[in-house]
Amino acid sequence: MQINTNRSEKVLLKDVFTAHGKGCYGTIRKRPNSVPYRLGLPDVSLRNPPFHLNLWLYFTMQNWLLYCGRAIVIIMCPVEWCPPNRPSPADYIHLASNLLTALLLLKITQRSPKMLPHSAMQLSIIIFAMGTSMHLVGDSITQRLILSGYQPHLPLRENPIIQNVTPKTLIYSFELVSYYDEGLGHVMWGVPFLLILFLYFTGCFTHSEEERSMPYSAWLLLGPSALFYWCVITEGQIFILFTFTLFAMAAMVVQQRHRGFGLNSNGLFLLSSFSVAMALVVLWVAFLWHDPVLRKRYPGVMYVPRPRAFYTLHILKTHQPHGYPSSQG
């Protein structure tokens, strides 16, 4: 009888640990290298999960090859080589980058040391996909406008081709495209992007003193990762959102330190990447602080010029419209 009782107790205990819910609050779940915890309550891992080298390596490589490599494709395969009413190779690379980034963000939520609410994460991925789609369309149109003489380093209404457009009511259409691209689109992909990374960061704490360090692989990825975040901040114009996220991460570290917890290797890597990226943004702004043209293009206290505007103003030697090959003989 005692053996059967112990056996039934073991079965019941196993059932409790294996029958976890999908994001339901109050359900007990067992994770590797951790104790059972209750969802919905503050959760901190007592043991450190290993550094997610494959995840951060794929995330960094994908962003560099597709997101940042798109500019190289634009130079090697100019838009004027493509039909003006069809997507260019750079547009397809942009589309692939949006899809893969969304999948990798979903993978990050699955690798989180704490259970994140599934509904909120799925909604964030959907909003991110919508925002990147708006940015894709706006960026594709902008590339074609550049061929007609559009200058990204100038305000929209001060561009010569916009001033000469007829009828004048078409200017509102260009402003709407610019708003979807640089306004609403950037917010819709920037907020969920940073929110997912921050929620992942909230579970990257440990009690062990020995596990509060980054491996050599993390140090090797730190530079490329920080440089990518710099590109996202400056080109995506999400400096304010990024600053609030970094401050929230720092506040979380201070709060958990009072409770005796510290960041594990994944948390240290993410916080270090954000911190180095912020330092790069400060250097970028200081370098272009006295540029009168970019100052006029990006007014206000939060002056963070876009690299593309810097390229068309200071690196591209001519701004004469190239146009598409004429179909007339």
TIPA-126828 format. One record per residue (C-alpha): residue number from 1; residue in one letter; x, y, z. Coordinates in steps of 0.05 Angstrom, whole numbers, always signed. Layout:
// residues N
R i aa east north up
R NUM A X Y Z .
...
This chain:
// residues 329
R i aa east north up
R 1 M +0 +0 +0 .
R 2 Q +56 +47 +16 .
R 3 I +89 +33 -51 .
R 4 N +25 +47 -89 .
R 5 T +14 +110 -49 .
R 6 N +84 +135 -65 .
R 7 R +74 +117 -137 .
R 8 S +9 +155 -141 .
R 9 E +41 +215 -108 .
R 10 K +97 +212 -160 .
R 11 V +47 +210 -216 .
R 12 L +9 +268 -188 .
R 13 L +72 +308 -179 .
R 14 K +92 +292 -251 .
R 15 D +24 +312 -276 .
R 16 V +30 +379 -240 .
R 17 F +97 +394 -273 .
R 18 T +81 +371 -343 .
R 19 A +9 +397 -350 .
R 20 H +29 +469 -357 .
R 21 G -16 +519 -391 .
R 22 K -3 +562 -452 .
R 23 G +4 +630 -420 .
R 24 C -50 +620 -368 .
R 25 Y -37 +658 -304 .
R 26 G -34 +616 -241 .
R 27 T -9 +553 -276 .
R 28 I +52 +519 -250 .
R 29 R +106 +504 -302 .
R 30 K +174 +471 -298 .
R 31 R +232 +500 -338 .
R 32 P +302 +473 -349 .
R 33 N +352 +496 -296 .
R 34 S +299 +529 -253 .
R 35 V +249 +515 -199 .
R 36 P +174 +513 -210 .
R 37 Y +144 +582 -213 .
R 38 R +76 +614 -219 .
R 39 L +61 +655 -279 .
R 40 G +40 +726 -269 .
R 41 L +86 +737 -210 .
R 42 P +156 +767 -213 .
R 43 D +201 +711 -238 .
R 44 V +276 +708 -233 .
R 45 S +317 +647 -252 .
R 46 L +356 +616 -195 .
R 47 R +403 +583 -245 .
R 48 N +431 +615 -306 .
R 49 P +410 +589 -375 .
R 50 P +469 +582 -423 .
R 51 F +487 +639 -469 .
R 52 H +443 +635 -531 .
R 53 L +500 +639 -580 .
R 54 N +462 +610 -639 .
R 55 L +403 +657 -629 .
R 56 W +444 +721 -622 .
R 57 L +491 +700 -678 .
R 58 Y +433 +688 -726 .
R 59 F +399 +753 -704 .
R 60 T +463 +793 -716 .
R 61 M +482 +760 -781 .
R 62 Q +412 +766 -810 .
R 63 N +408 +839 -793 .
R 64 W +476 +854 -823 .
R 65 L +467 +813 -886 .
R 66 L +396 +836 -902 .
R 67 Y +380 +900 -864 .
R 68 C +447 +934 -871 .
R 69 G +469 +897 -934 .
R 70 R +409 +926 -971 .
R 71 A +447 +991 -979 .
R 72 I +503 +954 -1014 .
R 73 V +454 +922 -1061 .
R 74 I +425 +990 -1078 .
R 75 I +495 +1013 -1099 .
R 76 M +513 +949 -1137 .
R 77 C +445 +942 -1170 .
R 78 P +416 +1013 -1177 .
R 79 V +341 +1023 -1178 .
R 80 E +345 +1053 -1248 .
R 81 W +365 +985 -1275 .
R 82 C +298 +957 -1254 .
R 83 P +229 +971 -1283 .
R 84 P +201 +1034 -1248 .
R 85 N +135 +1001 -1233 .
R 86 R +164 +937 -1202 .
R 87 P +203 +922 -1138 .
R 88 S +278 +924 -1142 .
R 89 P +326 +871 -1114 .
R 90 A +336 +915 -1053 .
R 91 D +261 +915 -1041 .
R 92 Y +260 +839 -1041 .
R 93 I +318 +838 -992 .
R 94 H +280 +887 -949 .
R 95 L +220 +841 -950 .
R 96 A +262 +781 -931 .
R 97 S +293 +820 -874 .
R 98 N +224 +838 -847 .
R 99 L +201 +766 -848 .
R 100 L +264 +736 -817 .
R 101 T +268 +790 -763 .
R 102 A +196 +775 -743 .
R 103 L +212 +701 -739 .
R 104 L +275 +713 -698 .
R 105 L +237 +758 -650 .
R 106 L +186 +702 -641 .
R 107 K +244 +655 -626 .
R 108 I +271 +705 -575 .
R 109 T +205 +703 -538 .
R 110 Q +208 +627 -537 .
R 111 R +279 +629 -509 .
R 112 S +260 +677 -453 .
R 113 P +278 +651 -384 .
R 114 K +209 +671 -360 .
R 115 M +142 +655 -391 .
R 116 L +117 +716 -430 .
R 117 P +43 +727 -444 .
R 118 H +30 +694 -512 .
R 119 S -25 +741 -533 .
R 120 A +17 +803 -521 .
R 121 M +76 +773 -558 .
R 122 Q +35 +751 -618 .
R 123 L +3 +820 -621 .
R 124 S +72 +852 -618 .
R 125 I +96 +809 -676 .
R 126 I +35 +828 -717 .
R 127 I +44 +902 -704 .
R 128 F +118 +896 -720 .
R 129 A +102 +862 -787 .
R 130 M +52 +917 -804 .
R 131 G +102 +972 -787 .
R 132 T +158 +942 -827 .
R 133 S +111 +934 -886 .
R 134 M +94 +1009 -884 .
R 135 H +168 +1024 -880 .
R 136 L +182 +978 -939 .
R 137 V +132 +1013 -984 .
R 138 G +154 +1083 -963 .
R 139 D +227 +1067 -972 .
R 140 S +215 +1037 -1041 .
R 141 I +178 +1099 -1063 .
R 142 T +232 +1144 -1035 .
R 143 Q +286 +1108 -1074 .
R 144 R +248 +1122 -1139 .
R 145 L +237 +1195 -1119 .
R 146 I +312 +1203 -1110 .
R 147 L +321 +1185 -1183 .
R 148 S +276 +1243 -1201 .
R 149 G +315 +1293 -1159 .
R 150 Y +287 +1283 -1089 .
R 151 Q +338 +1301 -1035 .
R 152 P +327 +1263 -969 .
R 153 H +369 +1313 -930 .
R 154 L +319 +1369 -945 .
R 155 P +249 +1376 -915 .
R 156 L +194 +1349 -959 .
R 157 R +163 +1416 -980 .
R 158 E +232 +1446 -994 .
R 159 N +251 +1393 -1046 .
R 160 P +252 +1423 -1116 .
R 161 I +212 +1367 -1147 .
R 162 I +158 +1374 -1093 .
R 163 Q +154 +1449 -1102 .
R 164 N +145 +1441 -1177 .
R 165 V +93 +1386 -1174 .
R 166 T +24 +1401 -1203 .
R 167 P -30 +1402 -1180 .
R 168 K -7 +1427 -1112 .
R 169 T -55 +1380 -1077 .
R 170 L -7 +1322 -1095 .
R 171 I +39 +1348 -1041 .
R 172 Y -9 +1321 -989 .
R 173 S -2 +1252 -1020 .
R 174 F +74 +1255 -1013 .
R 175 E +66 +1278 -941 .
R 176 L +20 +1220 -927 .
R 177 V +71 +1171 -955 .
R 178 S +125 +1204 -913 .
R 179 Y +82 +1199 -851 .
R 180 Y +69 +1125 -862 .
R 181 D +144 +1114 -873 .
R 182 E +179 +1159 -822 .
R 183 G +122 +1170 -773 .
R 184 L +71 +1115 -761 .
R 185 G +112 +1060 -793 .
R 186 H +173 +1072 -750 .
R 187 V +131 +1074 -686 .
R 188 M +94 +1010 -705 .
R 189 W +157 +970 -715 .
R 190 G +201 +1005 -663 .
R 191 V +155 +997 -603 .
R 192 P +143 +921 -609 .
R 193 F +216 +910 -628 .
R 194 L +242 +943 -565 .
R 195 L +184 +916 -522 .
R 196 I +201 +844 -540 .
R 197 L +275 +854 -524 .
R 198 F +258 +888 -459 .
R 199 L +210 +834 -436 .
R 200 Y +263 +782 -453 .
R 201 F +312 +823 -412 .
R 202 T +267 +822 -350 .
R 203 G +279 +747 -343 .
R 204 C +355 +749 -350 .
R 205 F +372 +752 -276 .
R 206 T +407 +701 -232 .
R 207 H +429 +690 -160 .
R 208 S +497 +659 -176 .
R 209 E +558 +704 -174 .
R 210 E +597 +659 -221 .
R 211 E +545 +664 -276 .
R 212 R +545 +740 -280 .
R 213 S +595 +745 -337 .
R 214 M +595 +741 -413 .
R 215 P +632 +686 -451 .
R 216 Y +683 +704 -504 .
R 217 S +633 +691 -559 .
R 218 A +588 +745 -530 .
R 219 W +646 +795 -530 .
R 220 L +660 +779 -603 .
R 221 L +587 +792 -622 .
R 222 L +583 +856 -580 .
R 223 G +612 +903 -633 .
R 224 P +570 +881 -692 .
R 225 S +507 +878 -649 .
R 226 A +518 +948 -621 .
R 227 L +532 +976 -690 .
R 228 F +467 +946 -716 .
R 229 Y +428 +978 -660 .
R 230 W +461 +1044 -677 .
R 231 C +436 +1036 -748 .
R 232 V +366 +1020 -723 .
R 233 I +365 +1082 -678 .
R 234 T +392 +1131 -729 .
R 235 E +360 +1106 -793 .
R 236 G +295 +1085 -758 .
R 237 Q +291 +1150 -718 .
R 238 I +271 +1115 -653 .
R 239 F +321 +1150 -608 .
R 240 I +268 +1169 -556 .
R 241 L +239 +1099 -553 .
R 242 F +308 +1069 -548 .
R 243 T +328 +1118 -492 .
R 244 F +266 +1100 -451 .
R 245 T +280 +1026 -461 .
R 246 L +352 +1033 -439 .
R 247 F +332 +1072 -377 .
R 248 A +279 +1019 -360 .
R 249 M +332 +965 -367 .
R 250 A +379 +1003 -321 .
R 251 A +323 +1013 -270 .
R 252 M +307 +939 -272 .
R 253 V +380 +922 -258 .
R 254 V +381 +969 -197 .
R 255 Q +316 +940 -171 .
R 256 Q +339 +867 -177 .
R 257 R +407 +883 -148 .
R 258 H +373 +904 -83 .
R 259 R +340 +835 -82 .
R 260 G +407 +800 -91 .
R 261 F +400 +784 -165 .
R 262 G +447 +801 -222 .
R 263 L +445 +796 -298 .
R 264 N +464 +731 -331 .
R 265 S +504 +726 -395 .
R 266 N +445 +739 -441 .
R 267 G +423 +800 -402 .
R 268 L +493 +828 -398 .
R 269 F +501 +820 -473 .
R 270 L +436 +855 -488 .
R 271 L +449 +912 -439 .
R 272 S +521 +921 -464 .
R 273 S +498 +923 -536 .
R 274 F +446 +976 -520 .
R 275 S +497 +1017 -480 .
R 276 V +550 +1015 -534 .
R 277 A +498 +1033 -586 .
R 278 M +477 +1094 -545 .
R 279 A +550 +1115 -541 .
R 280 L +556 +1110 -616 .
R 281 V +493 +1152 -625 .
R 282 V +523 +1206 -580 .
R 283 L +587 +1206 -621 .
R 284 W +546 +1209 -686 .
R 285 V +506 +1269 -661 .
R 286 A +568 +1304 -636 .
R 287 F +602 +1295 -703 .
R 288 L +543 +1327 -741 .
R 289 W +522 +1376 -687 .
R 290 H +541 +1438 -727 .
R 291 D +516 +1415 -795 .
R 292 P +467 +1470 -817 .
R 293 V +431 +1430 -871 .
R 294 L +418 +1369 -827 .
R 295 R +400 +1414 -769 .
R 296 K +345 +1443 -812 .
R 297 R +323 +1375 -836 .
R 298 Y +319 +1347 -765 .
R 299 P +298 +1405 -720 .
R 300 G +287 +1401 -645 .
R 301 V +326 +1380 -585 .
R 302 M +328 +1306 -604 .
R 303 Y +374 +1318 -663 .
R 304 V +392 +1250 -693 .
R 305 P +406 +1255 -768 .
R 306 R +395 +1194 -811 .
R 307 P +456 +1162 -845 .
R 308 R +420 +1163 -912 .
R 309 A +412 +1238 -907 .
R 310 F +486 +1245 -890 .
R 311 Y +503 +1201 -950 .
R 312 T +463 +1242 -1000 .
R 313 L +489 +1307 -973 .
R 314 H +563 +1294 -961 .
R 315 I +583 +1230 -998 .
R 316 L +540 +1230 -1060 .
R 317 K +576 +1281 -1103 .
R 318 T +518 +1298 -1149 .
R 319 H +445 +1306 -1135 .
R 320 Q +423 +1316 -1207 .
R 321 P +363 +1274 -1226 .
R 322 H +383 +1212 -1264 .
R 323 G +314 +1189 -1283 .
R 324 Y +295 +1124 -1318 .
R 325 P +315 +1108 -1389 .
R 326 S +266 +1138 -1437 .
R 327 S +222 +1092 -1476 .
R 328 Q +219 +1141 -1534 .
R 329 G +268 +1135 -1591 .
